[in-house]
Amino acid sequence: IGKEKFHKSQHWGYCNNVAMLVGEDKPGIGGELIPGQKLKPKYSVFPEGMGSDAPAWVAFDKQVLSFDAYFEEEVPDKNQELYRIRHCKIYFYLEDDTIQVIEPQVKNSGITQGTIVRRHRIPLPPPHEDQFYTIDHFNINIDVILYARRYKIIDCDQFTKNFLRKMGVRLNPPADRPDDPYTKERQKILDNMKPLRPYERIDTLKQFLEHNGQVLRFFCVWDDPESMFHDPRELVLHYYLSDDTIDMKEIIPVNSGRDAVPLFLRRDKLPKYAPTGLYQPGTITSRTVLNVFGKSVGNKGCYILDNRKTGAVHQEFYRDSDLKIGAVINVWGRKIILCDCDEFTKEYYRTKYGIEDFTPVPYKAPPPPKPEKMFPPYTGFGSEEDSLCSCMGLLPKPPQKDFKKFMEKDRSGMESNILRFLAKLVTDSPIDKDRKFIISYFLSDDTISVFEHIQRNTGILGGKFLERGRIKKPGQELFKSEPSEYFKAQNLFVGARVCFHGHNFLLVDADEYTFNYMEKHANEFSMADVGVILKKLKDIAEPRSREIRQVFAATDPEHTKVIEYDSFRNLIVSITDGAFSEHEIMTLGRYYGVKDEYEMDLHFLLAVAQEQLKKKSFENFEQLSAVLIYNDREKCGVLPHEMCRTICKSFKLPVADDDLQALLTMFEDDHKQVEYKKFVDGLNWRKNQIPAFQTIKVPLKNEDDWTGQPPSIPVKMIKYLLLLDDLFGKEE
C-alpha cells in the first residue's frame, strides 16, 4: 500500500559475450532492498572530464588533499592547564578515499607525536557508520569527527583549494589558528631565561679541518752547556698547525755515545716562560666555574661561569708567528736557535706573513776534505782495471763494464753504432805509403779494430791488422798509479793523426754513417758542429770580409752562385792558413753543398703499388672512395695529406708506408691538398691497370767503396753565397 514503483531491477547481463549475474548490488522490486542484502559503501564521485575515462586510482595516483586542523584534549588533575590545543594535518588520498592524520613534532612537548590515525578509510559517525568519508565531507572551517574525536579544519593548501573549486565546492573562509595556553606560558618563561653573558665558545674544529696534516719543520741547534765538550746538538722542531702543538726530535750523530730516544720533547703546547711552578690538578682549565651557594642549600651547589676569570691561570704559548729563522726560543729552560726550515715552511711564511728572507744560520762546521785515495802503481799482471779492482776490497772482483752504454750504443737494426774511417800509414817507405786501412771504432765499449784493404799485386797480405780492443794513447808510463788514457771517439776525425802501438795513421776519409752520426751528435764532436765551425771561421775571416767576397766572386765568373768543392776547399785552407782540419772543411761542404735529388716516376710508383695490391687481392676501392667523399665536407675534391693517410691505414691498404707517403705527395695540389679521386683511380688496378714496369736505374753512391784515389768528395758543388751571408750578413 502506498507504493508507486513496482519495477524489477535487471540482475542478468553479458560481459565479454558471457551471461552472468551482475545485479548483486541492485535493489529489489520497487527499489527496496532484498532481505539480507548489504550495499557496498560508495566512493567519491568525480565529474567526467575531457580525455580518457580512467579510473580514480589511475587518474588521481599520488594526489593528496592536505588540511590544517586542530583538536582540544582535556588534561585532568593539573592546575597549570585544563586543556591542550594540538595542531595536526589531515591528508585525504584521492585515489582510494583513505584518510591519514599526522601531528607535527614539537620540541619538548612531552607527549607522543607523529601519526595519530593511520591511513585507511574512516567510517562516518553514528548513525551512518555503514558509510565512509568521501571528498564531499571536507571543507574549510568545519568540524569532522574521526573516531569520536572532533577535528576543526581551519585551512588547506593551494592545491586542495583549486581541486575543491573544480569539484564545485564553495569554500568557507579560513578560521583562526588558536594557541595552546600552556605552551604560550612556557615560551614566556623561556624568553625570560637569558644568561648574564654569552657563553664562551671554544671552537677548534675549523682550525683542525683547515690545517690537518700541515706541519712546519725547523732545523735547530742547542749548545748544551753541561756536556763535556760543549758540542752543539742538532734538533728538528715540528709545529702542528692543526692544534698549535710542538714536538722535537734529536739527530743523533754516529758514534756519539748518546742513547737514541724517540723524542726530545713530546708533542704539546710549548709555554714561552717555562719552567713554571707545578700546578695542582684542575688549576689549568678551559673555563672557570664558581659555586655561588656552596652546599648549604640541600647539600647542593649552584654553579655559574666566572665572567671575569678571576681564578684562571694565564699562560702564553709559542705560535707560528713567534717562529722564524734566527730566533731563539725557550724550551723548558733550554735556549734553542732556529737555523733553517724546509720548503713547505718557507712557502707558508711567504704566503701568510710576506717573509722573503730565509737565509739559514750556519751551525754546522764545514766537512773535512776527503783524503785522496792513493792506489799502488800498476804491477803488469792483468789489465789496469783488474789491478785497480783488487785494491778496492779484500775480495778481488772483476771490473764492471758500462752496461747502460752497451745497451744504448750496441748494434740495433740498421744502427750499427760503428764509426769507420779510411786511413793510411804515415811513413817514408814507398811500399807502405799505398797501403789502405779501415779503422772501426765501436761506440758500445770504446774499442778499435784495424783491417787492411786487400790490393792486388802489392805483395802484402790484407785482412786483420789489429785485434779489436782499447788502445792507449802514446807517451804514457806503463807502471803508474793513475789510470791510462785511451783513444775516444772524439780523437778520431778526418785529417787526424793517430798512433796505434807505434804505427802512425792519417785518417783521410769516413763513411756516410760516420758523418751523419757525428753531425747528429754535434755536442760530442766539435769537428762536426757547424755552429762552432762558423764561429771559428768568422773570428778569422771577419777583418777581411770584403777581400774574401771578392775572392769567392772571382772563383765564380759566370755568377752561378755555386763553386766546385775543390775550389771551396782551397779557399778555406788559404783563408785559415791551415787552421781548419779536413773534417771541419768537409762538414762545411756538406752543410752548404747542393744535394743530388732524384725524382721518382709517378707511373713507376703506381705500378709498384698496384702490384702490391694485386698480390694481396685488395679490391675495396669503391668503399675507400666513399669514405674519402664522406670526409670531404665541403665537396671540393681535396683532403689534407694526413687525413688521407689515416683513412688508407684504416682500410689496411697493403702498401709500404714510404710508398704511400710518396704517392700522396705526388697527388697534392698547389695548396698541399690531396686530390683523392685521382689517387684512388690510380690505385684501382681493375679499371686503370698500368703495364708491367722495367727497373729504373738510379745513380747510387757506394759508401763502402774506398778503392779509388783520391778519397771521395762529400759534395760536388757548394752554395758559397749562403756561407758568406751567414758569416758577414747579406751584402747591401
Residue pairs with C-beta under 8 A, 6 or more apart in sequence:
3 30
5 30
5 31
6 29
6 30
7 29
7 30
7 31
8 28
8 29
9 23
9 26
9 27
9 28
10 22
10 23
10 26
11 21
11 22
11 23
11 26
12 19
12 20
12 21
12 22
12 23
13 19
13 20
13 22
13 23
14 20
15 22
25 39
25 40
27 33
27 34
27 37
28 34
28 37
33 39
41 121
41 130
41 131
41 132
42 131
42 134
43 56
43 96
43 97
43 134
44 56
44 94
44 97
44 134
44 135
44 136
45 134
46 56
46 59
46 135
46 167
47 167
47 168
56 94
56 95
56 96
57 95
57 96
60 94
60 95
61 95
62 95
63 93
63 94
63 95
63 163
64 91
64 92
64 93
64 94
65 91
65 92
65 94
65 135
65 138
65 156
65 159
65 160
65 163
65 164
66 89
66 90
66 91
66 156
66 157
66 159
66 160
67 89
67 90
67 91
67 92
67 138
67 140
67 153
67 155
67 156
67 160
68 87
68 89
68 153
68 154
68 155
68 156
68 177
69 87
69 88
69 89
69 90
69 101
69 144
69 151
69 152
69 153
69 154
70 85
70 86
70 87
70 88
70 151
70 152
70 154
70 177
70 178
71 86
71 88
71 149
71 150
71 151
71 152
72 83
72 84
72 85
72 86
72 150
73 83
73 84
73 86
74 82
74 83
75 81
75 82
75 83
75 84
80 182
80 185
81 181
81 182
84 180
84 182
85 178
85 179
85 180
85 181
85 183
86 103
86 180
87 103
87 104
87 177
88 101
88 102
88 103
88 104
88 116
88 151
89 101
89 102
89 103
89 104
90 99
90 100
90 101
90 144
90 151
90 153
91 99
91 100
91 101
91 102
91 119
92 98
92 99
92 133
92 135
92 138
93 99
93 100
93 119
94 135
94 163
96 121
97 121
97 132
97 133
97 134
97 135
98 119
98 120
98 121
99 117
99 119
99 120
99 121
99 122
99 133
99 146
100 115
100 117
100 118
100 119
101 115
101 116
101 117
101 146
101 151
102 114
102 115
102 116
103 113
103 114
103 115
103 116
104 113
105 113
105 114
106 113
106 183
117 146
117 147
121 132
121 133
122 132
122 133
122 146
122 147
123 129
123 130
123 131
123 132
123 133
124 131
124 132
124 133
124 137
125 145
125 148
133 144
135 164
135 167
136 169
137 144
138 144
138 153
138 164
139 153
139 164
139 169
139 171
139 172
140 153
140 154
140 155
140 156
140 171
140 172
140 173
140 174
140 175
141 153
141 154
141 172
141 173
141 174
141 175
142 152
142 153
142 172
143 150
143 151
143 152
143 153
144 150
144 151
144 153
145 151
152 175
153 175
154 174
154 175
154 176
154 177
155 174
155 175
155 177
156 164
161 171
164 171
165 171
196 304
196 307
197 305
197 307
199 305
200 287
200 305
202 286
204 243
207 241
207 242
207 243
208 242
208 243
211 241
211 242
212 242
213 242
214 240
214 241
214 242
214 344
214 348
215 238
215 239
215 240
215 241
215 344
216 238
216 239
216 241
216 320
216 323
216 341
216 344
216 345
216 348
217 236
217 237
217 238
217 239
217 341
217 342
217 344
217 345
218 236
218 237
218 239
218 323
218 325
218 338
218 339
218 340
218 341
218 345
219 234
219 235
219 236
219 237
219 338
219 339
219 340
219 341
220 234
220 235
220 236
220 237
220 248
220 336
220 337
220 338
220 339
221 232
221 233
221 234
221 235
221 336
221 337
221 339
221 363
222 232
222 233
222 235
222 331
222 334
222 335
222 336
222 337
223 230
223 232
223 233
223 335
224 230
224 231
224 232
224 233
227 233
232 363
233 250
234 250
234 251
234 253
234 363
234 364
235 248
235 249
235 250
235 251
235 264
235 336
236 248
236 249
236 250
236 251
237 246
237 247
237 248
237 323
237 336
237 338
238 246
238 247
238 248
238 249
238 267
239 245
239 246
239 318
239 320
239 323
240 246
240 247
240 267
241 320
244 269
244 317
244 319
244 320
245 267
245 268
245 269
245 270
246 265
246 267
246 268
246 269
246 270
246 318
247 263
247 265
247 266
247 267
247 268
248 263
248 264
248 265
248 331
248 336
249 262
249 263
249 264
250 258
250 261
250 264
252 258
252 260
265 331
265 332
269 317
269 318
270 317
270 318
270 329
270 331
271 315
271 316
271 317
271 318
272 316
272 317
272 318
272 322
272 330
273 316
273 330
274 330
274 331
274 332
274 333
275 332
275 333
276 315
279 313
283 313
284 313
284 315
285 312
287 305
287 306
288 305
288 306
288 309
288 310
288 311
288 312
289 303
289 304
289 305
289 306
290 303
290 304
290 305
290 306
291 301
291 302
291 303
292 301
292 302
292 303
292 304
293 301
293 302
294 301
295 301
306 312
318 329
320 348
320 352
321 353
322 329
323 329
323 338
324 338
324 349
324 355
325 338
325 339
325 340
325 341
325 357
325 358
325 359
325 360
325 361
326 337
326 338
326 339
326 361
327 337
327 338
328 335
328 336
328 337
328 338
329 335
329 336
329 338
330 336
337 361
337 363
338 361
339 360
339 361
339 362
339 363
340 360
340 361
341 358
346 358
349 355
349 358
350 356
374 481
375 388
375 391
375 481
376 391
376 481
377 479
377 480
377 481
378 384
378 387
378 478
378 479
378 480
378 481
379 387
379 479
380 478
380 479
381 387
383 399
384 483
384 484
385 399
386 396
386 398
386 399
388 399
388 483
389 396
389 397
389 398
389 399
390 396
401 445
402 445
405 444
405 445
406 444
406 445
409 417
409 443
409 444
410 417
410 444
411 417
411 418
411 444
416 513
417 442
417 443
417 444
417 517
418 440
418 441
418 442
418 443
418 513
419 440
419 441
419 443
419 489
419 492
419 510
419 513
419 514
419 517
419 518
420 438
420 439
420 440
420 441
420 510
420 511
420 513
420 514
421 438
421 439
421 441
421 492
421 494
421 507
421 508
421 509
421 510
421 514
422 436
422 437
422 438
422 439
422 507
422 508
422 509
422 510
422 706
422 711
423 436
423 437
423 438
423 439
423 450
423 498
423 505
423 506
423 507
423 508
424 433
424 434
424 435
424 436
424 437
424 505
424 506
424 508
425 432
425 433
425 435
425 437
425 503
425 504
425 505
425 506
426 497
426 504
426 505
426 506
427 433
427 504
431 458
431 459
431 460
434 455
434 458
435 452
435 453
435 455
435 458
435 460
436 452
436 453
436 455
436 706
437 450
437 451
437 452
437 453
437 465
437 505
438 450
438 451
438 452
438 453
438 706
439 448
439 449
439 450
439 492
439 505
439 507
440 448
440 449
440 450
440 451
440 468
441 447
441 448
441 489
441 492
442 448
442 449
442 468
443 489
445 470
446 470
446 486
446 487
446 488
446 489
447 468
447 469
447 470
448 466
448 468
448 469
448 470
448 471
448 487
448 500
449 464
449 466
449 467
449 468
449 469
450 464
450 465
450 466
450 500
450 505
451 462
451 463
451 464
451 465
452 460
452 462
452 463
452 464
452 465
453 462
453 706
453 707
454 461
454 462
454 463
455 462
466 500
466 501
470 486
470 487
471 486
471 487
471 500
471 501
472 484
472 485
472 486
472 487
473 484
473 485
473 486
473 487
473 491
473 499
474 499
474 502
476 484
476 485
487 498
489 524
489 525
490 524
490 525
490 526
491 498
492 498
492 507
493 507
493 510
493 518
493 525
493 527
493 528
493 581
493 583
494 507
494 508
494 509
494 510
494 581
494 582
494 583
494 586
495 506
495 507
495 508
495 581
495 582
495 583
496 506
496 507
496 581
496 583
497 504
497 505
497 506
497 507
498 504
498 505
498 507
499 505
508 582
508 710
508 711
509 706
509 711
509 712
510 583
511 703
511 704
512 701
512 703
513 703
515 528
515 586
515 587
515 590
515 714
518 524
518 525
518 527
518 528
519 528
519 530
519 587
519 590
521 528
522 528
522 529
522 530
522 531
522 532
523 529
526 532
527 533
527 581
527 583
527 584
527 587
528 583
528 587
529 587
530 587
530 588
530 591
533 580
533 584
533 587
533 588
534 588
534 726
534 727
536 579
536 580
537 572
537 575
537 576
537 580
537 588
537 727
538 727
538 728
540 575
540 576
540 579
541 548
541 575
541 576
541 727
542 727
542 728
544 575
545 727
545 728
548 575
548 724
548 728
549 724
549 728
549 731
551 571
552 563
552 571
552 720
552 724
555 563
555 567
555 571
555 720
556 562
556 563
556 720
561 719
561 720
561 721
562 594
562 717
562 718
562 719
562 720
563 717
563 718
563 720
564 716
564 717
564 718
565 589
565 593
565 713
565 714
565 715
565 716
565 717
565 718
566 713
568 588
568 589
568 718
568 720
569 585
569 589
572 580
572 585
572 588
573 580
573 585
586 714
588 723
589 713
589 714
589 715
589 718
590 714
590 715
592 718
592 719
592 720
592 722
592 723
593 714
593 715
593 716
593 717
593 718
593 719
594 715
594 716
594 717
594 718
594 719
595 715
596 699
596 716
598 698
598 699
600 662
601 696
602 666
603 690
603 693
604 693
604 696
605 659
605 662
605 663
605 666
606 663
606 682
606 683
606 690
607 690
607 691
607 692
607 693
608 659
608 693
609 655
609 659
609 660
609 663
609 682
609 683
610 683
610 685
610 689
610 690
612 654
612 655
612 656
612 659
613 653
613 654
613 655
613 683
613 685
614 685
615 654
616 654
618 653
618 654
619 686
620 651
621 680
621 683
621 684
621 686
623 651
624 647
624 648
624 651
624 653
624 680
625 676
625 677
625 680
627 647
627 650
627 651
628 639
628 644
628 647
628 676
628 677
628 680
629 635
629 676
631 639
631 643
631 647
632 638
632 639
632 676
637 675
637 676
637 677
638 669
638 671
638 673
638 674
638 675
638 676
639 673
639 674
639 676
640 673
640 674
641 664
641 665
641 668
641 672
641 673
641 674
644 664
644 674
644 676
644 679
645 660
645 661
645 664
648 655
648 660
653 660
655 663
663 679
663 682
663 683
664 674
664 679
667 674
667 675
667 676
667 678
667 679
667 682
668 674
668 675
669 675
681 687
681 688
682 688
701 712
706 712
724 731
725 731
